[in-house]
């Protein structure tokens, strides 16, 4: 929750170029089952902050892929995304 809210605030209050990647147990947040998490995911979408998640983790945790992608979360492999972010000059922050 804190990482998602941080991303939303960095975008809305500072205009930072922010992207969110859900990995490991964090991919479960993408289902938006908790009302607070659902609200933050909607805020991120409204702020045009891209949110992506690891498809392998979604499968490993038996999560509902359609529910996750229904929140506008794109599924992309972790290695591919992290290399791309670093190559593009993003600072990776894990929370």
DRENTOR-56000 format. One line per 3 residues: number of its first residue (from 1); for each residue x negated, y negated, z negated of N, C-alpha, C, CB. Coordinates in steps of 0.2 Angstrom, whole numbers, always signed. Each point is the difference from the previous one (the first is absolute). Glycine has a CB too. Layout:
BEGIN
NUM = X Y Z X Y Z X Y Z X Y Z | ...
***
This chain:
BEGIN
1 = -4 +6 +0 +4 -6 +0 -4 -6 +0 +9 +6 -6 | -15 -6 +2 -4 -6 -1 -3 -2 +7 -2 +2 -12 | -1 +3 +15 -3 -1 +7 +5 -2 +5 -8 +9 -3
4 = +14 -7 +3 +5 -2 +5 +2 -7 -1 +4 +11 +1 | -3 -13 -8 +2 -7 -1 -6 -5 +1 +8 +5 -9 | -14 -2 +8 -6 -5 +1 +0 -1 +8 -7 +5 -10
7 = +8 +0 +14 -1 -1 +7 +6 -5 +2 -5 +11 +2 | +11 -10 -5 +5 -5 +2 -1 -7 -2 +8 +9 -1 | -11 -10 -5 -2 -7 -2 -5 -3 +3 +4 +4 -11
10 = -10 +0 +13 -5 -3 +4 +2 -2 +7 -7 +8 -6 | +12 -5 +9 +3 -2 +6 +4 -6 -1 +0 +12 +4 | +5 -12 -9 +5 -5 +0 -3 -7 -4 +9 +9 -1
13 = -13 -8 -3 -3 -6 -4 -6 -3 +3 +5 +4 -10 | -9 +1 +13 -7 -3 +3 -1 +1 +7 -4 +3 -11 | +9 +0 +14 +0 +1 +8 -5 +5 +2 +4 -12 +1
16 = -7 +16 -6 -5 +5 +2 +2 +5 +5 -4 -1 -11 | +0 +3 +15 +1 +6 +5 +0 +6 -4 -5 -6 +10 | +10 +9 -11 +0 +6 -5 +4 +6 +4 +0 -8 -10
19 = -3 +14 +8 +3 +6 +3 +0 +5 -6 -4 -2 +12 | +9 +6 -12 +0 +5 -6 +0 +7 +3 +7 -8 -7 | -11 +12 +4 -1 +7 +2 +2 +5 -6 -9 -3 +9
22 = +14 +7 -9 +1 +5 -5 -3 +6 +1 +11 -5 -2 | -15 +8 -3 -4 +6 +1 +1 +4 -7 -8 -6 +8 | +7 +12 -7 +0 +5 -6 +7 -1 -3 -12 -1 -2
25 = +13 +1 -5 +6 +0 -3 +4 -6 +1 -5 +7 -9 | +2 -12 +11 +3 -7 +2 +5 +1 +6 -10 -6 -4 | +9 +11 +8 +5 +0 +6 +7 +1 -3 -9 +5 +7
28 = +10 -2 -13 +6 +1 -3 +4 -6 -1 -4 +10 -5 | +0 -16 +4 +4 -6 +0 +4 -2 +6 -10 -4 -8 | +7 +7 +14 +3 -2 +6 +8 +3 +1 -12 +0 +5
31 = +14 +4 -10 +7 +2 +1 +4 -5 -3 -4 +12 -1 | +2 -17 -3 +4 -5 -3 +5 +2 -5 -2 -6 +10 | +1 +12 -13 +5 +3 -5 +1 -5 -6 -3 +12 +4
34 = -2 -15 -6 +0 -5 -6 +3 -6 +3 -10 +6 -7 | +15 -9 +4 +3 -7 +2 -6 -5 +1 +11 +3 -5 | -15 -3 +0 -5 -6 +0 -5 +1 +5 +1 +0 -12
37 = -3 +6 +14 -4 +2 +5 +3 -2 +7 -6 +9 -7 | +12 -7 +7 +4 -1 +6 +1 -8 +2 +7 +11 -2 | -7 -15 -4 +1 -7 +1 -7 -3 +3 +8 +0 -9
40 = -14 +3 +6 -6 -2 +2 -1 +2 +8 -5 +1 -12 | +7 +5 +14 -1 +2 +7 +4 -5 +4 -2 +12 -4 | +8 -14 +2 +4 -4 +4 -3 -7 +0 +10 +6 -3
43 = -13 -8 -2 -4 -7 +0 -6 +0 +4 +4 -2 -11 | -7 +8 +11 -6 +0 +5 +2 +0 +7 -6 +7 -8 | +12 -3 +10 +2 +0 +7 +2 -7 +2 +4 +12 -2
46 = +0 -16 -3 +2 -7 +1 -6 -4 +1 +10 +2 -6 | -16 -1 +3 -5 -4 +0 -5 +2 +6 +0 -2 -12 | +2 +7 +16 -3 +2 +6 -7 +3 -2 +6 -8 +7
49 = -6 +12 -13 -6 +3 -2 +0 +7 +2 -2 -7 -10 | -2 +9 +15 +0 +7 +2 -1 +5 -5 -4 -4 +11 | +8 +9 -12 -1 +6 -5 -1 +6 +4 +6 -6 -9
52 = -11 +10 +8 -1 +6 +3 -2 +6 -5 -5 -6 +10 | +6 +12 -9 -1 +5 -4 -3 +6 +3 +10 -4 -7 | -13 +8 +3 -4 +6 +3 +5 +6 +1 -10 -3 -6
55 = +11 +5 +12 +5 +5 +2 -2 +7 -3 +2 -6 +10 | -8 +7 -11 -2 +7 -3 +2 +0 -7 -10 +1 +7 | +9 -7 -11 +3 +0 -7 +7 +1 +0 -9 -7 -3
58 = +13 +4 +7 +7 +0 +1 +2 +8 +0 +1 -12 +6 | -4 +15 -1 +1 +7 +1 -2 +4 -6 -2 -1 +12 | -4 +0 -15 -2 +4 -6 +4 -1 -6 -11 -1 +4
61 = +14 -5 -5 +5 -1 -5 +7 +2 +1 -8 -9 -4 | +9 +11 +10 +7 +2 +2 +5 -6 -1 -2 +12 -3 | +0 -18 +6 +4 -6 -1 +4 +0 +7 -9 -6 -7
64 = +14 +1 +6 +5 -1 +6 -3 -5 +5 +10 +3 -8 | -13 +0 +13 -3 -5 +5 +5 -5 +3 -8 +10 +3 | +14 -8 -2 +5 -4 +3 +2 -6 -5 +4 +9 +7
67 = -4 -7 -13 +1 -6 -5 -6 -5 -1 +7 +9 -6 | -13 -6 +7 -6 -4 +0 +0 -5 +6 -6 +9 -7 | +7 -6 +13 -1 -4 +6 +6 -5 +0 -6 +10 +6
70 = +12 -8 -9 +6 -4 +0 -2 -7 -4 +7 +10 +0 | -12 -10 -4 -2 -6 -3 -4 -4 +4 +1 +5 -11 | -3 -3 +17 -4 -3 +5 -7 +2 -1 +8 -10 +0
73 = -10 +15 -4 -6 +2 -1 -3 +5 +5 +2 -1 -12 | -7 -1 +15 -3 +4 +6 -4 +5 -3 +0 -10 +8 | +0 +16 -6 -4 +6 -2 -6 +0 +5 +9 +6 -5
76 = -15 -7 +2 -7 +1 +4 -5 +3 -5 +3 -10 +7 | -7 +14 -4 -5 +4 -4 -5 -5 -3 +1 +9 +8 | -3 -7 -15 -4 -5 -4 -7 -1 +3 +6 +5 -10
79 = -9 +0 +13 -7 -2 +2 +0 -5 +6 -3 +12 -3 | +8 -11 +7 +1 -5 +6 +2 -7 -3 +4 +10 +7 | +0 -11 -11 +2 -6 -3 -6 -3 -4 +12 +3 +0
82 = -15 +0 -4 -5 -3 -4 -6 -2 +4 +4 +7 -10 | -6 -3 +15 -5 -2 +4 +2 -6 +4 -4 +12 +1 | +10 -13 +1 +2 -5 +4 +0 -7 -4 +7 +8 +7
85 = -4 -7 -13 +0 -6 -5 -7 -3 -1 +10 +5 -5 | -15 +0 +3 -7 -2 -1 -3 -3 +6 -1 +9 -9 | +2 -6 +15 -3 -3 +6 +3 -7 +2 -1 +12 +4
88 = +8 -13 -6 +3 -6 +1 -2 -6 -5 +9 +6 +5 | -13 -4 -10 -2 -5 -5 +4 +0 -7 -5 -6 +10 | +10 +10 -10 +4 +0 -6 -3 +2 -6 +10 +2 +7
91 = -9 -4 -13 -2 +2 -6 +5 +5 -3 -7 -11 -2 | +4 +17 +1 +5 +6 -3 +0 -1 -8 -3 +8 +10 | +9 -9 -12 +1 +0 -7 +5 +6 -2 -2 -13 +0
94 = -1 +17 -5 +4 +5 -3 +3 -1 -6 -7 +8 +6 | +13 -8 -7 +3 -1 -7 +4 +6 -2 +1 -12 +3
***
